[in-house]
């Protein structure tokens, strides 16, 4: 099974704690991680700083040759992704298991996160 490093922020993702996400991604990139996921199942509210941290975390992961995904994005955080027109930047899954299954069946270009041929 594919190893996925997962971070699960709680309740509110705002300026007060948004930097924790980018710090975590930088730390796991130092361990040569190939796949990272943010599990947002406990996040009830996200402001623009929280959104910015997701975009920054994705950029850090991709620059380091890793895939980056979100899971369990519901309610206000999902609406913010949608109205900010950044939802299409992310691989979004309902569960961690769905992401693992996706990784098992797809070879990804980490730059575009699109299916590519593997050799």
OpenMM code with the backbone's topology and positions (N, CA, C; nanometers):
from openmm import Vec3, app, unit

residues = "UNK UNK UNK UNK UNK UNK UNK UNK UNK UNK UNK UNK UNK UNK UNK UNK UNK UNK UNK UNK UNK UNK UNK UNK UNK UNK UNK UNK UNK UNK UNK UNK UNK UNK UNK UNK UNK UNK UNK UNK UNK UNK UNK UNK UNK UNK UNK UNK UNK UNK UNK UNK UNK UNK UNK UNK UNK UNK UNK UNK UNK UNK UNK UNK UNK UNK UNK UNK UNK UNK UNK UNK UNK UNK UNK UNK UNK UNK UNK UNK UNK UNK UNK UNK UNK UNK UNK UNK UNK UNK UNK UNK UNK UNK UNK UNK UNK UNK UNK UNK UNK UNK UNK UNK UNK UNK UNK UNK UNK UNK UNK UNK UNK UNK UNK UNK UNK UNK UNK".split()
positions = [
    Vec3(0.0834, -0.1188, 0.0000),
    Vec3(0.0000, 0.0000, 0.0000),
    Vec3(0.0879, 0.1253, 0.0000),
    Vec3(0.0421, 0.2276, -0.0663),
    Vec3(0.1138, 0.3529, -0.0778),
    Vec3(0.1130, 0.4276, 0.0552),
    Vec3(0.2295, 0.4798, 0.0948),
    Vec3(0.2388, 0.5572, 0.2189),
    Vec3(0.1924, 0.6997, 0.1924),
    Vec3(0.1009, 0.7459, 0.2756),
    Vec3(0.0492, 0.8819, 0.2658),
    Vec3(0.0687, 0.9489, 0.4009),
    Vec3(0.1349, 1.0652, 0.4013),
    Vec3(0.1457, 1.1435, 0.5242),
    Vec3(0.0233, 1.2332, 0.5330),
    Vec3(-0.0436, 1.2307, 0.6485),
    Vec3(-0.1703, 1.3018, 0.6658),
    Vec3(-0.1600, 1.4001, 0.7815),
    Vec3(-0.2112, 1.5204, 0.7582),
    Vec3(-0.2238, 1.6215, 0.8634),
    Vec3(-0.3721, 1.6522, 0.8783),
    Vec3(-0.4180, 1.6604, 1.0024),
    Vec3(-0.5602, 1.6809, 1.0282),
    Vec3(-0.5797, 1.8018, 1.1201),
    Vec3(-0.5945, 1.9216, 1.0600),
    Vec3(-0.6191, 2.0395, 1.1434),
    Vec3(-0.7572, 2.0306, 1.2085),
    Vec3(-0.7770, 2.1073, 1.3130),
    Vec3(-0.9040, 2.1004, 1.3847),
    Vec3(-0.9800, 2.2318, 1.3820),
    Vec3(-1.1088, 2.2200, 1.3756),
    Vec3(-1.2112, 2.3227, 1.3885),
    Vec3(-1.1963, 2.4453, 1.2988),
    Vec3(-1.0998, 2.5325, 1.3270),
    Vec3(-1.0875, 2.6580, 1.2537),
    Vec3(-0.9500, 2.6648, 1.1883),
    Vec3(-0.9492, 2.6972, 1.0601),
    Vec3(-0.8243, 2.7141, 0.9860),
    Vec3(-0.8176, 2.8614, 0.9463),
    Vec3(-0.7397, 2.9382, 1.0241),
    Vec3(-0.7364, 3.0829, 1.0059),
    Vec3(-0.5937, 3.1345, 1.0208),
    Vec3(-0.5800, 3.2663, 1.0214),
    Vec3(-0.4485, 3.3282, 1.0368),
    Vec3(-0.3785, 3.2807, 1.1636),
    Vec3(-0.4550, 3.2453, 1.2647),
    Vec3(-0.3976, 3.2025, 1.3925),
    Vec3(-0.3201, 3.0715, 1.3819),
    Vec3(-0.3574, 2.9836, 1.2898),
    Vec3(-0.2914, 2.8527, 1.2827),
    Vec3(-0.2544, 2.8080, 1.1410),
    Vec3(-0.2764, 2.8913, 1.0422),
    Vec3(-0.2520, 2.8525, 0.9026),
    Vec3(-0.1065, 2.8157, 0.8763),
    Vec3(-0.0142, 2.8810, 0.9438),
    Vec3(0.1277, 2.8526, 0.9197),
    Vec3(0.1663, 2.7112, 0.9629),
    Vec3(0.0873, 2.6492, 1.0504),
    Vec3(0.1150, 2.5118, 1.0930),
    Vec3(0.1128, 2.4153, 0.9737),
    Vec3(0.0254, 2.4424, 0.8776),
    Vec3(0.0125, 2.3539, 0.7616),
    Vec3(0.1374, 2.3596, 0.6742),
    Vec3(0.1823, 2.4800, 0.6416),
    Vec3(0.3016, 2.4898, 0.5572),
    Vec3(0.4250, 2.4382, 0.6309),
    Vec3(0.4320, 2.4610, 0.7607),
    Vec3(0.5431, 2.4072, 0.8396),
    Vec3(0.5427, 2.2547, 0.8347),
    Vec3(0.4252, 2.1937, 0.8516),
    Vec3(0.4143, 2.0482, 0.8468),
    Vec3(0.4573, 1.9939, 0.7102),
    Vec3(0.4106, 2.0572, 0.6031),
    Vec3(0.4471, 2.0097, 0.4690),
    Vec3(0.5977, 2.0191, 0.4489),
    Vec3(0.6582, 2.1285, 0.4921),
    Vec3(0.8044, 2.1404, 0.4798),
    Vec3(0.8754, 2.0292, 0.5567),
    Vec3(0.8259, 1.9990, 0.6764),
    Vec3(0.8872, 1.8935, 0.7575),
    Vec3(0.8755, 1.7567, 0.6902),
    Vec3(0.7586, 1.7246, 0.6369),
    Vec3(0.7447, 1.5930, 0.5738),
    Vec3(0.8200, 1.5856, 0.4410),
    Vec3(0.8397, 1.6985, 0.3748),
    Vec3(0.9192, 1.6976, 0.2520),
    Vec3(1.0643, 1.6624, 0.2826),
    Vec3(1.1115, 1.6973, 0.4014),
    Vec3(1.2481, 1.6622, 0.4421),
    Vec3(1.2658, 1.5120, 0.4608),
    Vec3(1.1562, 1.4380, 0.4712),
    Vec3(1.1635, 1.2923, 0.4883),
    Vec3(1.1439, 1.2186, 0.3559),
    Vec3(1.1478, 1.2940, 0.2458),
    Vec3(1.1299, 1.2381, 0.1108),
    Vec3(0.9934, 1.1743, 0.0902),
    Vec3(0.8936, 1.2286, 0.1526),
    Vec3(0.7562, 1.1842, 0.1340),
    Vec3(0.7139, 1.2064, -0.0100),
    Vec3(0.6354, 1.1143, -0.0639),
    Vec3(0.5866, 1.1253, -0.2017),
    Vec3(0.4399, 1.1674, -0.2099),
    Vec3(0.3640, 1.1462, -0.1016),
    Vec3(0.2207, 1.1753, -0.1051),
    Vec3(0.1769, 1.2380, 0.0268),
    Vec3(0.1151, 1.3565, 0.0170),
    Vec3(0.0652, 1.4231, 0.1371),
    Vec3(-0.0823, 1.4551, 0.1214),
    Vec3(-0.1511, 1.4518, 0.2333),
    Vec3(-0.2942, 1.4799, 0.2334),
    Vec3(-0.3299, 1.5618, 0.3562),
    Vec3(-0.4189, 1.6575, 0.3358),
    Vec3(-0.4790, 1.7294, 0.4472),
    Vec3(-0.6202, 1.6765, 0.4637),
    Vec3(-0.6479, 1.6248, 0.5805),
    Vec3(-0.7806, 1.5739, 0.6145),
    Vec3(-0.8548, 1.6868, 0.6848),
    Vec3(-0.9518, 1.7446, 0.6166),
    Vec3(-1.0238, 1.8608, 0.6696),
    Vec3(-1.1569, 1.8235, 0.7341),
    Vec3(-1.1725, 1.6984, 0.7716),
    Vec3(-1.3002, 1.6524, 0.8270),
    Vec3(-1.3401, 1.7239, 0.9554),
    Vec3(-1.2444, 1.7749, 1.0311),
    Vec3(-1.2766, 1.8458, 1.1552),
    Vec3(-1.2814, 1.9967, 1.1388),
    Vec3(-1.2522, 2.0470, 1.0191),
    Vec3(-1.2491, 2.1919, 0.9965),
    Vec3(-1.3900, 2.2412, 0.9644),
    Vec3(-1.4401, 2.3272, 1.0513),
    Vec3(-1.5744, 2.3824, 1.0338),
    Vec3(-1.5721, 2.5199, 0.9674),
    Vec3(-1.4577, 2.5904, 0.9807),
    Vec3(-1.4458, 2.7254, 0.9258),
    Vec3(-1.3040, 2.7466, 0.8748),
    Vec3(-1.2950, 2.8130, 0.7587),
    Vec3(-1.1649, 2.8471, 0.7015),
    Vec3(-1.1736, 2.9882, 0.6455),
    Vec3(-1.0759, 3.0731, 0.6806),
    Vec3(-1.0736, 3.2079, 0.6255),
    Vec3(-0.9713, 3.2151, 0.5117),
    Vec3(-0.9474, 3.3363, 0.4613),
    Vec3(-0.8571, 3.3512, 0.3470),
    Vec3(-0.7140, 3.3103, 0.3811),
    Vec3(-0.6724, 3.3281, 0.5051),
    Vec3(-0.5382, 3.2833, 0.5451),
    Vec3(-0.5290, 3.1314, 0.5418),
    Vec3(-0.6336, 3.0654, 0.5869),
    Vec3(-0.6378, 2.9196, 0.5800),
    Vec3(-0.6327, 2.8715, 0.4363),
    Vec3(-0.7092, 2.9372, 0.3506),
    Vec3(-0.7090, 2.9029, 0.2085),
    Vec3(-0.5703, 2.9235, 0.1480),
    Vec3(-0.5084, 3.0358, 0.1823),
    Vec3(-0.3736, 3.0632, 0.1334),
    Vec3(-0.2740, 2.9574, 0.1771),
    Vec3(-0.2918, 2.9059, 0.2986),
    Vec3(-0.2006, 2.8017, 0.3472),
    Vec3(-0.2179, 2.6725, 0.2683),
    Vec3(-0.3398, 2.6417, 0.2243),
    Vec3(-0.3616, 2.5224, 0.1415),
    Vec3(-0.2909, 2.5367, 0.0073),
    Vec3(-0.3034, 2.6544, -0.0532),
    Vec3(-0.2385, 2.6794, -0.1824),
    Vec3(-0.0863, 2.6734, -0.1668),
    Vec3(-0.0347, 2.7342, -0.0595),
    Vec3(0.1101, 2.7325, -0.0352),
    Vec3(0.1598, 2.5907, -0.0080),
    Vec3(0.0846, 2.5148, 0.0700),
    Vec3(0.1235, 2.3767, 0.1013),
    Vec3(0.1281, 2.2926, -0.0257),
    Vec3(0.0305, 2.3112, -0.1129),
    Vec3(0.0284, 2.2392, -0.2405),
    Vec3(0.1528, 2.2727, -0.3221),
    Vec3(0.1850, 2.4016, -0.3298),
    Vec3(0.3022, 2.4452, -0.4061),
    Vec3(0.4302, 2.3821, -0.3508),
    Vec3(0.4455, 2.3820, -0.2190),
    Vec3(0.5643, 2.3231, -0.1558),
    Vec3(0.5744, 2.1746, -0.1900),
    Vec3(0.4630, 2.1045, -0.1782),
    Vec3(0.4629, 1.9605, -0.2082),
    Vec3(0.5015, 1.9350, -0.3535),
    Vec3(0.4385, 2.0060, -0.4456),
    Vec3(0.4666, 1.9836, -0.5878),
    Vec3(0.6101, 2.0195, -0.6237),
    Vec3(0.6624, 2.1272, -0.5646),
    Vec3(0.8012, 2.1659, -0.5906),
    Vec3(0.8994, 2.0596, -0.5427),
    Vec3(0.8562, 1.9784, -0.4478),
    Vec3(0.9410, 1.8727, -0.3931),
    Vec3(0.9084, 1.7355, -0.4513),
    Vec3(0.8315, 1.7338, -0.5594),
    Vec3(0.8024, 1.6092, -0.6288),
    Vec3(0.6996, 1.5203, -0.5624),
    Vec3(0.6156, 1.5771, -0.4774),
    Vec3(0.5127, 1.4990, -0.4081),
    Vec3(0.3744, 1.5317, -0.4639),
    Vec3(0.2813, 1.4410, -0.4426),
    Vec3(0.1418, 1.4706, -0.4736),
    Vec3(0.0801, 1.5360, -0.3509),
    Vec3(-0.0275, 1.6092, -0.3716),
    Vec3(-0.0935, 1.6812, -0.2625),
    Vec3(-0.2435, 1.6694, -0.2821),
    Vec3(-0.3125, 1.6295, -0.1772),
    Vec3(-0.4577, 1.6137, -0.1872),
    Vec3(-0.5254, 1.6612, -0.0599),
    Vec3(-0.6539, 1.6876, -0.0746),
    Vec3(-0.7406, 1.7210, 0.0383),
    Vec3(-0.8446, 1.6117, 0.0496),
    Vec3(-0.8911, 1.5868, 0.1713),
    Vec3(-1.0035, 1.4946, 0.1859),
    Vec3(-1.1013, 1.5501, 0.2874),
    Vec3(-1.2247, 1.5047, 0.2733),
    Vec3(-1.3334, 1.5397, 0.3653),
    Vec3(-1.3504, 1.6910, 0.3772),
    Vec3(-1.3633, 1.7570, 0.2626),
    Vec3(-1.3817, 1.9023, 0.2595),
    Vec3(-1.5302, 1.9298, 0.2430),
    Vec3(-1.5927, 1.9773, 0.3500),
    Vec3(-1.7375, 1.9972, 0.3491),
    Vec3(-1.7743, 2.1343, 0.4044),
    Vec3(-1.8981, 2.1725, 0.3834),
    Vec3(-1.9522, 2.2942, 0.4428),
    Vec3(-1.8818, 2.4198, 0.3967),
    Vec3(-1.8591, 2.5108, 0.4897),
    Vec3(-1.8008, 2.6408, 0.4593),
    Vec3(-1.6624, 2.6302, 0.3943),
    Vec3(-1.5731, 2.5405, 0.4406),
    Vec3(-1.4440, 2.5303, 0.3712),
    Vec3(-1.4579, 2.4918, 0.2230),
    Vec3(-1.5494, 2.4018, 0.1922),
    Vec3(-1.5716, 2.3624, 0.0520),
    Vec3(-1.6277, 2.4797, -0.0279),
    Vec3(-1.7192, 2.5534, 0.0334),
    Vec3(-1.7775, 2.6689, -0.0337),
    Vec3(-1.6700, 2.7747, -0.0611),
    Vec3(-1.5788, 2.7957, 0.0341),
    Vec3(-1.4713, 2.8923, 0.0142),
    Vec3(-1.3803, 2.8504, -0.1017),
    Vec3(-1.3472, 2.7225, -0.1099),
    Vec3(-1.2677, 2.6738, -0.2234),
    Vec3(-1.3395, 2.7020, -0.3551),
    Vec3(-1.4689, 2.6788, -0.3559),
    Vec3(-1.5487, 2.6962, -0.4768),
    Vec3(-1.5588, 2.8429, -0.5176),
    Vec3(-1.5991, 2.9288, -0.4249),
    Vec3(-1.6197, 3.0697, -0.4620),
    Vec3(-1.4883, 3.1424, -0.4882),
    Vec3(-1.3784, 3.0902, -0.4351),
    Vec3(-1.2468, 3.1490, -0.4607),
    Vec3(-1.1888, 3.1007, -0.5928),
    Vec3(-1.2584, 3.0073, -0.6556),
    Vec3(-1.2179, 2.9521, -0.7848),
    Vec3(-1.0812, 2.8830, -0.7793),
    Vec3(-1.0512, 2.8185, -0.6666),
    Vec3(-0.9255, 2.7435, -0.6546),
    Vec3(-0.9499, 2.5941, -0.6358),
    Vec3(-1.0744, 2.5535, -0.6315),
    Vec3(-1.1077, 2.4126, -0.6103),
    Vec3(-1.0383, 2.3230, -0.7130),
    Vec3(-1.0268, 2.3711, -0.8361),
    Vec3(-0.9676, 2.2893, -0.9421),
    Vec3(-0.8167, 2.2692, -0.9253),
    Vec3(-0.7527, 2.3449, -0.8377),
    Vec3(-0.6100, 2.3257, -0.8115),
    Vec3(-0.5813, 2.1959, -0.7378),
    Vec3(-0.6806, 2.1470, -0.6649),
    Vec3(-0.6581, 2.0378, -0.5710),
    Vec3(-0.7173, 1.9052, -0.6164),
    Vec3(-0.6489, 1.7978, -0.5786),
    Vec3(-0.7098, 1.6654, -0.5826),
    Vec3(-0.7919, 1.6578, -0.4547),
    Vec3(-0.9223, 1.6349, -0.4665),
    Vec3(-1.0093, 1.6317, -0.3491),
    Vec3(-1.0818, 1.4979, -0.3453),
    Vec3(-1.0745, 1.4328, -0.2304),
    Vec3(-1.1358, 1.3017, -0.2108),
    Vec3(-1.2256, 1.3051, -0.0885),
    Vec3(-1.3231, 1.2162, -0.0870),
    Vec3(-1.4130, 1.2067, 0.0273),
    Vec3(-1.3460, 1.1477, 0.1495),
    Vec3(-1.2539, 1.0530, 0.1263),
    Vec3(-1.1865, 0.9847, 0.2370),
    Vec3(-1.0391, 0.9615, 0.2047),
    Vec3(-0.9636, 0.9294, 0.3070),
    Vec3(-0.8229, 0.8930, 0.2880),
    Vec3(-0.8112, 0.7681, 0.2014),
    Vec3(-0.9019, 0.6747, 0.2233),
    Vec3(-0.8993, 0.5486, 0.1490),
    Vec3(-0.9172, 0.5727, -0.0014),
    Vec3(-1.0034, 0.6677, -0.0382),
    Vec3(-1.0234, 0.6999, -0.1799),
    Vec3(-0.8942, 0.7523, -0.2427),
    Vec3(-0.8208, 0.8339, -0.1693),
    Vec3(-0.6929, 0.8858, -0.2193),
    Vec3(-0.5928, 0.7721, -0.2366),
    Vec3(-0.5861, 0.6834, -0.1387),
    Vec3(-0.4952, 0.5684, -0.1479),
    Vec3(-0.5292, 0.4829, -0.2694),
    Vec3(-0.6575, 0.4590, -0.2922),
    Vec3(-0.6999, 0.3808, -0.4091),
    Vec3(-0.6625, 0.4520, -0.5381),
    Vec3(-0.6814, 0.5819, -0.5404),
    Vec3(-0.6463, 0.6619, -0.6567),
    Vec3(-0.4970, 0.6492, -0.6874),
    Vec3(-0.4148, 0.6601, -0.5830),
    Vec3(-0.2703, 0.6502, -0.6029),
    Vec3(-0.2287, 0.5124, -0.6514),
    Vec3(-0.2982, 0.4111, -0.6048),
    Vec3(-0.2660, 0.2743, -0.6459),
    Vec3(-0.2950, 0.2507, -0.7944),
    Vec3(-0.3899, 0.3234, -0.8497),
    Vec3(-0.4308, 0.2981, -0.9878),
    Vec3(-0.3862, 0.4045, -1.0880),
    Vec3(-0.3220, 0.5103, -1.0409),
    Vec3(-0.2800, 0.6178, -1.1308),
    Vec3(-0.1326, 0.6481, -1.1107),
    Vec3(-0.0676, 0.6787, -1.2182),
    Vec3(0.0675, 0.7319, -1.2102),
    Vec3(0.0530, 0.8810, -1.2340),
    Vec3(0.1069, 0.9614, -1.1430),
    Vec3(0.0835, 1.1048, -1.1519),
    Vec3(0.2077, 1.1827, -1.1899),
    Vec3(0.1861, 1.2836, -1.2696),
    Vec3(0.2869, 1.3860, -1.2882),
    Vec3(0.2681, 1.4803, -1.1708),
    Vec3(0.3684, 1.4968, -1.0868),
    Vec3(0.3493, 1.5779, -0.9672),
    Vec3(0.3414, 1.7264, -0.9995),
    Vec3(0.3820, 1.7653, -1.1191),
    Vec3(0.3704, 1.9047, -1.1543),
    Vec3(0.2265, 1.9409, -1.1896),
    Vec3(0.1624, 1.8596, -1.2702),
    Vec3(0.0263, 1.8908, -1.3130),
    Vec3(-0.0781, 1.8081, -1.2404),
    Vec3(-0.0358, 1.7038, -1.1708),
    Vec3(-0.1241, 1.6091, -1.1045),
    Vec3(-0.2250, 1.5491, -1.2026),
    Vec3(-0.1788, 1.5258, -1.3245),
    Vec3(-0.2610, 1.4589, -1.4243),
    Vec3(-0.1998, 1.3227, -1.4539),
    Vec3(-0.2825, 1.2326, -1.5039),
    Vec3(-0.2338, 1.0983, -1.5364),
    Vec3(-0.1333, 1.1065, -1.6512),
    Vec3(-0.0212, 1.0392, -1.6335),
    Vec3(0.0810, 1.0333, -1.7378),
    Vec3(0.1255, 0.8889, -1.7530),
    Vec3(0.1918, 0.8607, -1.8637),
    Vec3(0.2433, 0.7243, -1.8790),
    Vec3(0.3674, 0.7088, -1.7929),
    Vec3(0.3828, 0.5911, -1.7343),
    Vec3(0.4965, 0.5644, -1.6457),
    Vec3(0.5937, 0.4719, -1.7153),
    Vec3(0.7208, 0.4997, -1.6995),
    Vec3(0.8204, 0.4089, -1.7561),
    Vec3(0.9285, 0.3813, -1.6550),
] * unit.nanometer
topology = app.Topology()
chain = topology.addChain("A")
for resn in residues:
    res = topology.addResidue(resn, chain)
    for name in ("N", "CA", "C"):
        topology.addAtom(name, app.Element.getBySymbol(name[0]), res)
